[in-house]
């Protein structure tokens, strides 16, 4: 819930960034809007600020660092949730309607994760190969690859949830044919690595969420 200009400002000005404060205030108000709990909103806002400060000054921009950053946020949300429901003792008292909505929330969160967050993870994992590709040889649309990946993962996840595995094969074949170039082997290999990585993760996540629900 922040524009790219805020992210760039945080990276350049670090702890002095006013956009960082805007982001934390936005986080606080969104949490308060949904929870109506001031203490929880303050707790999430302050811890979010601390995690973002750590991320800004952390020079390690690898997959491990990204996963650790998201794990910190996830743990904070779990702690907040347990506080709101008064701990594990309240599990048995949860209404049937909440369990009935579990499938919807599980699928919704899976779709969200498979778009931008999973794209960032794939980008970090394929960074070493991307640096070997000379991007100056060929012009491309701004962020085209990013959005191609987002939409293909949405399609794959939809196919998996609806038990339609056959179209995934056609999607792989179509993308391979469109992007294959013998004259630029490195770029071709990079695209295929990213594509197969994206497909494998999305299919695995889709199968996992189906088992859960």
C-alpha positions in Angstrom: 0.0 0.0 0.0 2.7 2.4 -1.0 3.8 3.9 -4.4 7.2 3.2 -5.9 8.2 6.8 -5.1 7.9 6.1 -1.4 10.1 3.1 -1.6 12.7 5.0 -3.6 12.6 7.9 -1.1 13.1 5.4 1.8 16.1 3.8 0.1 17.7 7.2 -0.5 17.0 9.0 2.7 16.7 6.0 5.0 15.6 6.9 8.5 15.2 10.5 7.5 12.6 9.7 4.9 9.2 11.4 5.5 7.6 8.9 3.2 8.6 6.2 5.7 6.5 8.0 8.3 3.6 8.3 5.8 3.8 4.5 5.2 3.8 3.7 9.0 0.9 6.1 9.6 -1.0 4.4 6.7 -0.3 1.0 8.3 -1.5 2.2 11.7 -4.8 3.6 10.3 -5.6 0.6 8.2 -5.0 -1.7 11.1 -7.2 0.5 13.3 -9.9 0.7 10.6 -10.2 -3.1 10.6 -9.5 -4.0 14.3 -10.7 -0.8 16.1 -8.0 -1.7 18.7 -5.7 1.2 19.4 -3.1 -0.9 21.2 -2.8 -3.5 18.4 -2.7 -0.7 15.8 0.1 1.0 17.7 2.0 -2.3 18.2 1.8 -3.2 14.5 2.8 0.4 13.5 5.8 0.6 15.8 7.1 -2.9 14.9 6.5 -2.3 11.2 8.6 0.8 11.6 11.4 -1.2 13.3 11.3 -3.9 10.6 11.4 -1.4 7.8 14.4 0.4 9.4 16.2 -3.0 9.6 15.3 -3.7 5.9 16.5 -0.2 4.7 19.9 -0.6 6.3 20.3 -4.3 5.6 22.7 -4.6 2.6 21.8 -8.2 2.0 19.1 -8.1 -0.7 18.9 -11.8 -1.3 15.9 -14.2 -1.1 16.9 -15.1 2.5 16.6 -11.5 3.5 13.3 -11.0 1.8 11.8 -14.1 3.4 13.1 -13.1 6.8 11.5 -9.6 6.4 8.1 -11.1 5.5 8.4 -13.6 8.4 8.9 -10.8 10.9 5.7 -9.1 9.7 3.9 -12.4 9.7 4.9 -13.2 13.3 3.8 -9.7 14.4 0.3 -10.3 12.9 0.0 -13.7 14.5 0.9 -12.2 17.9 -1.7 -9.4 17.4 -4.3 -11.9 16.3 -3.7 -14.1 19.4 -4.0 -11.1 21.6 -7.4 -10.1 20.1 -8.9 -13.6 20.4 -7.5 -14.0 23.9 -5.0 -16.7 23.0 -5.4 -20.3 22.0 -8.2 -20.9 24.6 -10.7 -19.2 22.4 -10.1 -21.6 19.4 -13.0 -23.9 20.5 -15.3 -20.9 20.8 -14.8 -19.6 17.2 -18.1 -19.4 15.3 -18.9 -21.8 12.5 -19.2 -18.8 10.1 -15.5 -18.0 10.5 -14.6 -21.6 9.5 -17.0 -21.4 6.6 -15.2 -18.3 5.4 -11.8 -19.9 5.7 -11.7 -21.2 2.2 -12.5 -17.8 0.8 -9.7 -16.1 2.8 -7.2 -18.9 2.0 -7.8 -18.6 -1.7 -7.8 -14.8 -1.6 -4.5 -14.6 0.3 -3.0 -17.2 -2.1 -3.9 -15.1 -5.1 -2.4 -12.0 -3.4 0.8 -13.9 -2.6 1.2 -15.3 -6.1 1.1 -11.8 -7.7 3.7 -9.2 -6.6 5.3 -10.9 -3.5 6.1 -14.1 -5.4 7.4 -12.1 -8.3 9.8 -10.3 -6.0 11.0 -13.7 -4.7 11.5 -15.0 -8.2 13.4 -11.8 -9.1 15.7 -12.2 -6.2 16.3 -15.9 -6.9 17.2 -15.2 -10.6 19.2 -12.0 -10.0 22.6 -13.6 -10.7 21.5 -14.7 -14.1 19.7 -11.4 -14.9 23.0 -9.6 -14.4 24.6 -11.7 -17.2 22.0 -10.7 -19.7 22.8 -7.6 -21.6 19.5 -5.6 -21.6 20.9 -3.0 -23.9 20.6 -5.3 -26.9 16.9 -5.2 -27.0 14.3 -2.6 -26.0 11.3 -3.8 -24.0 8.2 -2.3 -22.5 8.6 -0.9 -19.0 7.7 -3.5 -16.4 6.3 -5.8 -19.1 8.0 -8.9 -17.8 6.8 -8.2 -14.3 3.1 -8.0 -15.3 3.4 -11.0 -17.7 4.6 -13.0 -14.7 1.7 -11.7 -12.5 -1.0 -12.6 -15.0 0.5 -16.0 -15.9 0.6 -16.9 -12.2 -3.0 -15.8 -11.7 -4.0 -18.0 -14.7 -2.1 -21.0 -13.4 -3.5 -20.7 -9.9 -7.0 -20.5 -11.3 -6.4 -23.6 -13.4 -5.1 -25.5 -10.4 -8.0 -24.5 -8.1 -10.5 -25.6 -10.8 -8.6 -28.9 -11.5 -7.7 -27.8 -15.0 -4.1 -28.9 -15.4 -4.1 -29.3 -19.2 -4.1 -25.5 -20.1 -0.9 -25.1 -18.0 1.0 -27.2 -20.6 -0.3 -25.0 -23.4 0.7 -21.9 -21.5 4.2 -23.1 -21.0 4.5 -24.1 -24.7 3.1 -20.8 -25.9 5.5 -18.7 -23.8 8.5 -20.8 -24.8 7.8 -20.4 -28.5 7.2 -16.7 -28.2 10.4 -16.0 -26.3 12.8 -18.4 -27.8 15.7 -17.0 -29.8 18.8 -18.9 -30.8 20.7 -15.7 -31.5 20.5 -14.7 -27.8 21.0 -17.9 -25.9 21.6 -16.2 -22.5 18.4 -14.2 -22.6 16.5 -17.3 -23.7 17.9 -19.4 -20.9 17.2 -16.6 -18.4 13.5 -16.3 -19.5 13.1 -20.1 -19.4 14.6 -20.3 -15.9 12.3 -17.6 -14.6 9.3 -19.1 -16.3 9.8 -22.6 -15.0 10.6 -21.2 -11.5 7.4 -19.2 -11.6 5.3 -22.1 -12.9 6.8 -24.6 -10.4 6.2 -22.3 -7.4 2.7 -21.4 -8.4 1.7 -25.0 -9.1 3.1 -26.1 -5.8 1.3 -23.3 -3.9 -2.0 -24.1 -5.8 -1.8 -27.8 -4.9 -0.9 -26.9 -1.3 -3.8 -24.5 -0.8 -6.2 -27.1 -2.3 -5.0 -29.7 0.2 -5.5 -27.2 3.1 -9.0 -26.2 2.1 
